[in-house]
Amino acid sequence: MKPSHLLVLLLAGTLNAQSPNHPQILALVSDNGPQYQRVSKQIWDYAELGYHEEKSSALLQEKLKAAGFNVEKPMPDMATAFVASYGSGKPVIGILAEFDALPGLSQEAAPTRKPVVNAAPGHGCEHNLLGSAAALAAVSLKQYMEKNHVAGTLRVYGTPAEEGGSGKVYMVRAGLFKDVDVVLHWHPADRNEVFNGGTLADSSAKFTFHGIASHAAFAPDRGRSALDAVMLMGNGVEFMREHVPSSSRIHYIITKGGVAPNVVPDLAQIFLTARSPSGEVLTDIWERIQKIAQGAALMTETTVDVKVISADANVLTNAPLSELAQREIEEVGGFTYTPEQKAFAEELQKTLPPAAAGHWDYSSTIVPLRAPDPNAPAASTDVGDISWVVPTIGFTAATLVPGSAPHTWQAAAAGGMSIGQEGMLIAAKSLALLGADLFAHPEVIIAARADLDRQLKTMTYKSAIPMSQKPLLNYRED
């Protein structure tokens, strides 16, 4: 059996030499934890959509500045993006912080559906916890570096609009990661494990059809329906589903469908996302979808404009980093629900399918390290684009009630109370330990870079977002 990358380093005796003081780091995170748990609740209350996270971003910047980080805003066309830095020289370790909410998921911290404000945004993907735990890990690690005279540069990247805005793609293009050696990240989930790839590449666009308006009863022959084109495009996509790999995903909404039923719609729009574990496969699917759109326009004698809204690469795996990350999260361990938390979770699970009930060990155990499965349920993230240029590794932590899914009111509810706030400590501790070990062991960074370079020999990174395109600050309304 071929030894793992980490085992090779262990056998060489290098990874055990000059190991960081893990108990000291864990104590720092625990001491700082309550402050950043309160920060997470403030951001949960703000619930701001992508590229408009003014209060959320400002709060994290304020906390990082107060902790001794130098905070810069290097993206004039992305006002909520920031880079907070401490230290100097190599290595450079970055931690990603997200803080955007989702539309329509406003929710009280309650186990039944209770919007704070009807149809308002809510943290249904718990990015309030994500950004707060990233800052908590960074502040604690910075304090450890100060006390122990650790050389190197630690950065926190405030990354806007992960939810459909591809903010990190524009940050990569701006060169903000060109000197970074390793990027660390995490994401809320219902279990604790290493997040080592397994996401879907995705492309999203708005297909806007233009027709000719007319009286739908008096002169229907003079009209050319843009809505007919949208419906034909959707129908064509449904027929295509049979002829794409089973791990692919295609979903859409009709964002504009006309102004009145007695007026032939001269403008209609469909907002569509396609996903695949393989960027190459996704490119083929995307080209076929655009042909369907052109076909729908031909059939209805309309025209179609295509505006790419976002595109995210799949997250590349990294064996040396994943093996070290597994050690860190296993050392941190999980947490056990209090009676009050379990009562909340049991009530919330009544709103889920029966198979979701129970699983109380999810929060207290660590999932063994596993290879990504292309047929397993998966989502997409713009972290993927970073992973193609910098060795990248992450974690998930058990912040959701077992069995619940992101992008739901159930996730928003848990993210606003102690279950989510307890889970974010697992992520912060794991990130801080991993960062400290990477500063102490440059040989792991070298191995991680070699693993990425090996993969890039047979693959090429190319974003579907046009190079000339600037961040679409109002991408949900355009």
C-alpha positions, 0 to 999 in steps of 0.5 A, a space after each residue: 500500500 502506498 503511504 500517505 503524504 502525511 505518513 511520509 513526513 511523520 516517518 521522516 520525523 519532521 512533522 513532530 519536530 517543533 510542534 505548536 502548542 495546541 493546548 494554548 491555541 485551543 484555549 485562546 479560541 475558547 477565550 475569544 469564542 463568546 465575543 465572536 459568537 455574539 458577532 455571529 448573532 449580529 451578522 445573523 440579524 443583519 442578513 444582508 444579500 451578496 455585494 450589499 453586506 455593508 454592516 456585516 463586512 464592517 463589523 468583521 473589519 472592526 473586530 480584526 482591526 481592534 485585534 491588531 490586523 492591518 485591514 485594506 479594501 483592495 477592490 474598488 468595485 467590491 465595497 464589502 471585500 477586504 483583506 486583513 493582514 498580520 505579520 510579514 514574509 513567508 509563508 502566507 496563510 489565508 483564511 476565507 470569511 463569507 457573510 452574505 445571506 439568502 433571499 426569502 429565508 428570514 427566520 427567527 431562532 425557533 424550531 418552527 417556521 417563523 419569519 422575522 420579516 416576511 420574504 426578507 433575507 435570512 442566513 439560510 446557509 449560516 454564513 453569519 457563522 462562517 465569517 465569524 468563526 474565520 475571524 475568531 480563528 485568525 485572531 486567536 492564531 495571531 495572538 499565538 503567533 505574537 506570544 511565540 514569535 512565529 514568523 510569516 503572514 496571516 491573512 483574512 479575506 473578506 469575500 462577498 457574494 458567495 451565494 450566486 455572485 462569484 465574488 472570489 472569482 473577481 478577487 482571484 483575477 485581481 491577483 489577491 491570492 498570487 503570493 499566498 501559500 495555502 488557503 483555509 476555509 470552512 462551511 456550516 453543515 450537520 456534521 464535522 469533517 474535512 472538506 476536501 473537494 467534492 463540489 460541483 462546478 457551476 455556471 449561471 446565466 439569465 436568458 432574456 428573450 425579446 418578442 413582439 407585443 400584441 393584443 392576445 385576442 384581437 391580433 395574436 398573429 401579430 405577436 411573437 411571444 417571448 414567454 413561449 420561447 422561455 417555456 420551450 427552452 425549459 422544455 428542451 432542458 427537461 428533455 436534455 436531462 436524460 442525456 447528461 451524466 447523472 451527477 449533473 444538475 440543472 435548475 432554473 426559475 422564470 424571472 420575467 414572464 410578461 405584464 398581463 395575460 391579454 398582452 403577448 409578452 415581448 420580454 421574458 427571462 429564465 435564470 438557469 444554473 447548470 452544475 457538474 463535478 467536472 468543468 470539462 463536462 459542464 462546458 459541454 452541457 453549457 454549450 448544449 443549453 445555449 443551443 436550446 436557447 437559440 432553438 427556442 428563439 428560432 421556433 418563436 421568431 424571437 431573439 435571445 440575449 445571454 448574460 452570465 451571472 456567475 461561474 464557479 470551478 469545482 474544488 480541487 482536492 489536496 492530499 497532504 493538506 487533507 491528511 493534516 486537516 483530519 488530524 486537527 479536527 480529530 484532536 478538536 473533536 465535536 460537542 454534545 447537545 445540551 437537553 435544551 438544544 436537543 429539545 429544540 432539535 427534536 422539535 425542528 426535526 418534526 418539519 423534516 422527512 422522517 429519515 432525518 430524525 435522530 443522528 445525535 452523534 453527528 455533532 459529537 463525532 468526526 467523519 473519517 477522511 474520505 475521497 470525494 464521490 462524484 455521485 454524492 449530494 454536493 453543492 457549489 462554491 467560488 472557493 473552487 476558483 481559489 483552489 485552482 491557483 492556491 493549495 486549499 483545504 477546509 472543514 465542515 462543522 456541525 452547526 445545523 440540526 442533524 438531517 437539515 440542509 443548507 438554504 432552508 429556514 431550518 438552517 437559518 434557525 440553528 444559525 441564530 442560536 446556540 447549536 450553530 454558535 457551538 458548532 462554529 467553535 469546532 471550525 475555529 479551533 480546527 482552522 487555528 490548529 491547522 494554520 499553526 501547524 502550517 507555519 511550523 512545517 513548511 514541508 507540508 506547504 511544499 508537498 501541498 503545492 506539489 500536489 496541486 501542480 501535479 493535478 494542473 499538468 492535466 487540467 486547465 482552469 478557465 472561468 465562464 465569466 467573461 474576463 471583461 465583466 465586472 462584479 454584478 453588484 445587483 445580480 439578483 435584480 438585473 
